Every structure is written in C-alpha cells, then in structure tokens.
Amino acid sequence: MNFLKSHFGYNKHQRNGIFFLLIFIVFLQGIFFFVDFSSEEDNTVSQNEMIAFQQEMDSLKSVEMKKSIPKIYPFNPNYITDFKGHQLGMSVGEIDKLIAFRAQGEFINSSKQFQKITGINDSLLAKISPYFKFPDWVTSEKNTEKQNSNNKIDKSIVKKDINSASEEDLRIVNGIGEKLAKRIIDYRTKLQGFSFNDQVFEVWALDKEVANKVLRYFEVINQPTIKKINVNTATFKEVLAIVYIDYELTKKIFNYKDEVAEIQSIEELKKIEGFPLEKFNRITLYLEAK
C-alpha cells in the first residue's frame, strides 16, 4: 500500500496542475467539435481554376482539330487521283468516270463540264469548284473571244496531218519559228508520232496560245504506228526510254513485276502504288503484256 501511495499521492500544486491540464484538454476538444475549419473561399477559387483550365483545354483541342482538317489548295481537276478524289469527297464511281474521260485524251475546261462528266451533286461542286485552277488559255476571257472569232476562220482552213507536217509547214503558224518547228518535229519523233492532239501542249517551251494556233492548222489525222514493247520481257533501260515514264516509276513497275512473276494484263499497272493514272492512256501506247 505504501508503494501505491508513493505513485498516486500528489501535493496541492500537483493536483492543481492536473486539474488545469484536464480543463485545457476539454477546451481543445470543444474547439475541434464546434469550430468549422473548412474554407469555402478556397474551394471556390479551386473550382474556378478548374473551369478555366477545362476551357483552355477545349480551346486547344478545337485548334488542333482545325489543323488536322486537310487544306485544299488550287488544283487542275483534270489530274485528280484516287486519293485526291477521296479527300475531296468524291465516290469511287465519280472518280472512275473522270479517269475514263481523261483516258480518251480529253480535257475538262469548266466546272459545269466537270459535273457533267463525273456526276457529282451540286453541293459538292459548290464546295470544291472554287479551288479549280484551269490553264490561263482556258480561263482567259480575251482568249475565249479570240477562239470564238478564230473558229469562224477555221471553217475555211483545211487542216493537215501533224504527223506528216514538215518544219516548213509548221512555220506558217504565227509564233512558230525555226527552233520551235524543229522542237515539235523532234518531240514527234521521240513519241513515234502524235496519237492525241493535246500532246502538242507537251512540247517543251511551246506557249499554250501558240500550241492552240498549231491545232488550228494541224491535227492527228492518221494514227502513228508505234512499236510496243512487252512489259514482261523489256529491259529496265527500254522502259525508262518511254517519254511518260521516269526512273522512279520504272523501278515501281519492275518491283511489281518481281512480286507477281508475270503481268497478265496491262491494266494491272493501275494497281501499282503511285501510278499516274492520268498518264495511263499514254503509257499503254508503248507497253503491252502478252
């Protein structure tokens, strides 16, 4: 018992200290239970910051989406590829109609003609036609007036076969001198003869207006005899020598031939990735698959 008294016996000062300690603990507990320590102001500020952050993120997403939309630049609708047509919103059938028209060596010279050939609807035409870029000789009103007036004169002109025209014959055209006449003949030789009238526009440094004048006096009357080469047996050098085929396309043709072992039909060339479909009718003048 004396042992317990030594541990639990307190003097007056000690008892007062313990009493004040208990009162202090009860005071602190009262503060904890009855005082609200939450801050509405802090929560409000935090919420406003979150709203501002979300708005900024939405704005950045909107900018990125606008950037991801492919831009349309002015282009000549005569040379629309499958990929380009898909980007513009054209159907496969509409693209095929355009390619078939171009395969005949014909050119589209107006938005209305483009719609007539492809069959696209009015809304799509209104969307993409502002980006159509035709050659100056087509769009120039002055040139159109000249063509209309010259058409009256052309009725009295008997056109000659451009494949049999000499340099002297060509020089009767205003704007064709000795150099240009020789250049036309040289290109004709390289082609083994003109197969389409519009091949005249391919002559290097021949102004389109002057080329139009040439076609007032000359046209393809007799088709040339072109010696075709077998794409399966031709050498790399022979294919590369074709006017409309460059080095990269020659490589693609030979790589495709290695993959399939033998090209059964010349139409298979269209399956080659990046093959210029607008040149298909020209290229097949020189290539065949047997």
C-alpha positions as CSV (number, residue, x, y, z in Angstrom):
1,M,0.0,0.0,0.0
2,N,2.8,2.4,0.8
3,F,4.2,1.6,-2.7
4,L,0.9,2.7,-4.3
5,K,0.6,5.8,-2.3
6,S,4.1,6.8,-3.4
7,H,2.8,6.8,-7.0
8,F,-0.7,8.3,-6.5
9,G,-0.2,10.7,-3.7
10,Y,0.0,14.3,-5.0
11,N,0.5,17.6,-3.2
12,K,-1.7,20.6,-3.7
13,H,0.4,22.1,-6.6
14,Q,0.5,18.9,-8.5
15,R,-3.3,18.4,-8.1
16,N,-3.8,22.0,-9.4
17,G,-1.6,21.3,-12.4
18,I,-3.5,18.1,-13.3
19,F,-6.8,20.0,-13.0
20,F,-5.8,22.8,-15.3
21,L,-4.4,20.2,-17.8
22,L,-7.8,18.5,-17.9
23,I,-9.6,21.8,-18.4
24,F,-7.2,22.7,-21.3
25,I,-7.8,19.3,-23.0
26,V,-11.6,19.7,-22.7
27,F,-11.2,23.3,-24.2
28,L,-9.3,21.9,-27.2
29,Q,-11.8,19.2,-27.7
30,G,-14.6,21.8,-27.7
31,I,-12.8,23.9,-30.3
32,F,-12.3,20.8,-32.5
33,F,-16.0,19.8,-32.3
34,F,-17.7,23.2,-32.5
35,V,-15.4,25.3,-34.8
36,D,-15.7,24.8,-38.7
37,F,-12.2,24.8,-40.1
38,S,-13.3,24.4,-43.8
39,S,-12.8,27.3,-46.2
40,E,-15.5,27.9,-48.8
41,E,-13.4,30.7,-50.4
42,D,-10.5,28.2,-51.1
43,N,-12.9,25.7,-52.7
44,T,-14.5,28.4,-54.8
45,V,-11.1,29.5,-56.1
46,S,-10.1,26.0,-56.9
47,Q,-13.3,25.3,-58.8
48,N,-12.9,28.5,-60.9
49,E,-9.4,27.5,-61.7
50,M,-10.6,24.0,-62.9
51,I,-13.3,25.6,-65.1
52,A,-10.7,28.0,-66.7
53,F,-8.3,25.0,-67.2
54,Q,-11.0,23.0,-68.9
55,Q,-11.9,25.9,-71.2
56,E,-8.3,26.3,-72.2
57,M,-8.0,22.5,-73.0
58,D,-11.2,22.7,-75.1
59,S,-9.8,25.7,-77.0
60,L,-6.5,23.8,-77.7
61,K,-8.5,20.7,-78.8
62,S,-10.5,22.9,-81.2
63,V,-7.4,24.4,-82.7
64,E,-5.8,21.0,-83.2
65,M,-8.9,19.7,-84.9
66,K,-8.9,22.6,-87.3
67,K,-5.2,21.9,-88.0
68,S,-6.0,18.2,-88.7
69,I,-8.5,19.1,-91.4
70,P,-6.7,18.8,-94.8
71,K,-6.4,22.2,-96.6
72,I,-7.5,22.4,-100.2
73,Y,-5.2,24.3,-102.5
74,P,-6.0,25.3,-106.1
75,F,-5.6,22.4,-108.5
76,N,-6.4,21.3,-112.0
77,P,-9.4,18.9,-111.8
78,N,-8.1,17.1,-114.9
79,Y,-5.4,15.5,-112.8
80,I,-7.4,14.3,-109.7
81,T,-6.0,10.9,-108.4
82,D,-8.0,8.3,-106.5
83,F,-6.5,9.6,-103.2
84,K,-7.2,13.2,-104.1
85,G,-10.8,12.5,-105.1
86,H,-11.4,10.6,-101.9
87,Q,-10.1,13.6,-99.9
88,L,-12.5,15.9,-101.8
89,G,-15.4,13.7,-101.0
90,M,-15.9,12.1,-104.4
91,S,-17.2,8.5,-104.7
92,V,-15.3,5.7,-106.4
93,G,-17.7,5.8,-109.4
94,E,-17.3,9.5,-109.9
95,I,-13.5,9.2,-109.8
96,D,-13.6,6.3,-112.3
97,K,-15.8,8.4,-114.7
98,L,-13.2,11.2,-114.6
99,I,-10.3,8.8,-115.2
100,A,-12.2,7.1,-118.1
101,F,-12.8,10.5,-119.7
102,R,-9.2,11.5,-119.4
103,A,-8.1,8.1,-120.8
104,Q,-9.6,9.2,-124.1
105,G,-7.2,12.1,-124.3
106,E,-9.9,14.7,-123.5
107,F,-9.7,17.6,-121.1
108,I,-12.2,19.2,-118.8
109,N,-12.3,23.0,-119.2
110,S,-15.1,24.2,-116.8
111,S,-16.8,23.4,-113.6
112,K,-20.1,22.5,-115.4
113,Q,-18.3,20.1,-117.6
114,F,-16.6,18.5,-114.6
115,Q,-20.1,17.9,-113.0
116,K,-21.5,16.6,-116.3
117,I,-18.6,14.1,-116.7
118,T,-18.4,12.9,-113.1
119,G,-22.0,13.3,-112.0
120,I,-21.2,14.9,-108.6
121,N,-24.0,16.7,-106.8
122,D,-24.5,20.4,-106.6
123,S,-23.4,20.8,-103.0
124,L,-20.0,19.0,-103.6
125,L,-19.5,21.0,-106.8
126,A,-20.1,24.3,-104.9
127,K,-17.6,23.2,-102.2
128,I,-14.7,22.2,-104.4
129,S,-15.2,24.2,-107.7
130,P,-13.7,27.5,-106.1
131,Y,-10.4,25.6,-106.0
132,F,-10.4,24.6,-109.6
133,K,-7.5,26.0,-111.5
134,F,-7.6,25.8,-115.3
135,P,-4.8,26.8,-117.6
136,D,-4.7,30.5,-118.5
137,W,-5.5,29.8,-122.1
138,V,-8.8,28.2,-120.9
139,T,-9.9,30.8,-118.3
140,S,-8.8,33.9,-120.1
141,E,-11.9,35.7,-121.4
142,K,-9.9,37.5,-124.0
143,N,-8.5,34.2,-125.3
144,T,-12.0,32.8,-125.4
145,E,-13.2,35.7,-127.6
146,K,-10.2,35.1,-129.9
147,Q,-11.0,31.4,-130.1
148,N,-14.6,32.2,-130.9
149,S,-13.6,34.6,-133.7
150,N,-10.9,32.2,-135.0
151,N,-13.4,29.3,-135.1
152,K,-15.2,31.2,-137.8
153,I,-12.0,31.4,-139.8
154,D,-11.0,27.8,-139.1
155,K,-14.0,26.6,-141.1
156,S,-12.3,27.7,-144.2
157,I,-9.0,26.1,-143.2
158,V,-8.2,22.6,-144.4
159,K,-6.3,21.0,-141.5
160,K,-3.2,18.9,-142.4
161,D,-1.9,15.8,-140.6
162,I,0.5,16.9,-137.9
163,N,2.3,13.6,-138.2
164,S,3.4,14.3,-141.8
165,A,4.0,18.1,-141.4
166,S,7.5,19.3,-142.1
167,E,9.3,22.1,-140.4
168,E,8.4,24.5,-143.2
169,D,4.7,23.5,-142.9
170,L,4.7,24.3,-139.2
171,R,6.4,27.7,-139.7
172,I,3.2,29.0,-141.4
173,V,1.8,29.3,-137.9
174,N,2.2,32.7,-136.4
175,G,4.7,32.3,-133.4
176,I,6.4,29.2,-134.8
177,G,10.0,29.9,-135.8
178,E,12.8,27.6,-136.9
179,K,13.7,26.4,-133.4
180,L,10.1,25.7,-132.3
181,A,9.3,23.9,-135.5
182,K,12.4,21.7,-135.0
183,R,11.4,21.1,-131.4
184,I,7.9,19.9,-132.4
185,I,9.4,17.5,-135.0
186,D,11.9,16.2,-132.5
187,Y,9.2,15.6,-129.9
188,R,7.1,13.9,-132.5
189,T,10.0,11.6,-133.4
190,K,10.5,10.8,-129.7
191,L,6.8,9.9,-129.4
192,Q,7.0,7.9,-132.6
193,G,4.2,10.2,-133.8
194,F,1.4,12.2,-132.2
195,S,-1.5,10.0,-131.0
196,F,-3.6,12.8,-129.4
197,N,-3.9,16.4,-130.4
198,D,-3.2,17.6,-126.9
199,Q,0.3,16.1,-127.0
200,V,1.3,19.3,-128.8
201,F,1.0,21.1,-125.4
202,E,3.7,18.8,-124.0
203,V,6.4,20.2,-126.3
204,W,9.0,21.9,-124.2
205,A,8.8,25.8,-124.1
206,L,5.9,25.9,-126.5
207,D,3.5,28.5,-125.3
208,K,-0.1,27.2,-124.9
209,E,-1.5,30.0,-127.0
210,V,0.9,29.2,-129.8
211,A,0.1,25.5,-129.4
212,N,-3.6,26.3,-129.9
213,K,-2.7,28.1,-133.1
214,V,-0.8,25.0,-134.3
215,L,-4.0,22.9,-133.7
216,R,-6.0,25.3,-135.9
217,Y,-3.9,24.2,-138.9
218,F,-2.8,20.7,-137.9
219,E,-4.4,17.7,-136.2
220,V,-3.9,13.9,-135.8
221,I,-5.5,12.5,-138.9
222,N,-3.5,9.3,-139.3
223,Q,-2.6,7.4,-136.2
224,P,1.1,6.6,-136.0
225,T,2.4,3.1,-135.9
226,I,4.0,2.7,-132.5
227,K,6.2,-0.3,-131.7
228,K,5.1,-1.6,-128.4
229,I,7.3,-3.5,-126.0
230,N,6.3,-6.4,-123.8
231,V,6.5,-5.2,-120.1
232,N,7.4,-8.7,-119.0
233,T,10.4,-9.1,-121.3
234,A,11.5,-5.4,-121.6
235,T,14.8,-4.3,-120.0
236,F,14.9,-1.5,-117.4
237,K,16.5,0.8,-120.0
238,E,13.8,0.2,-122.6
239,V,11.0,1.0,-120.2
240,L,12.9,4.1,-118.9
241,A,13.2,5.3,-122.5
242,I,9.4,5.8,-122.8
243,V,8.6,9.5,-122.7
244,Y,6.0,9.3,-119.9
245,I,7.9,7.0,-117.5
246,D,10.6,8.3,-115.2
247,Y,13.2,6.4,-113.2
248,E,11.0,6.1,-110.0
249,L,8.0,4.7,-112.0
250,T,10.3,2.3,-113.9
251,K,11.5,0.9,-110.5
252,K,7.9,0.5,-109.3
253,I,6.9,-1.4,-112.5
254,F,9.9,-3.8,-112.2
255,N,9.3,-4.3,-108.4
256,Y,5.6,-5.1,-109.1
257,K,6.7,-7.5,-111.9
258,D,9.0,-9.3,-109.5
259,E,6.2,-9.6,-106.9
260,V,3.6,-11.1,-109.4
261,A,6.2,-13.0,-111.5
262,E,4.3,-12.0,-114.7
263,I,1.9,-9.2,-115.5
264,Q,-1.1,-10.8,-117.2
265,S,-2.8,-7.6,-118.3
266,I,-1.5,-4.1,-118.9
267,E,-4.5,-2.9,-116.7
268,E,-2.5,-4.3,-113.7
269,L,-0.2,-1.3,-113.9
270,K,-3.0,0.7,-112.2
271,K,-2.6,-1.4,-109.1
272,I,0.9,0.0,-108.6
273,E,1.0,2.4,-105.7
274,G,1.6,5.9,-107.0
275,F,1.0,5.0,-110.7
276,P,0.0,8.2,-112.6
277,L,-3.5,7.2,-113.8
278,E,-3.8,10.4,-115.8
279,K,-0.9,9.1,-118.0
280,F,-2.2,5.5,-118.4
281,N,-3.6,6.0,-121.9
282,R,-0.2,7.5,-123.0
283,I,1.9,4.8,-121.3
284,T,-0.1,2.0,-122.8
285,L,0.7,3.3,-126.3
286,Y,4.2,1.9,-125.7
287,L,3.7,-1.1,-123.3
288,E,1.8,-4.3,-123.6
289,A,1.5,-7.5,-121.7
290,K,1.5,-10.8,-123.6
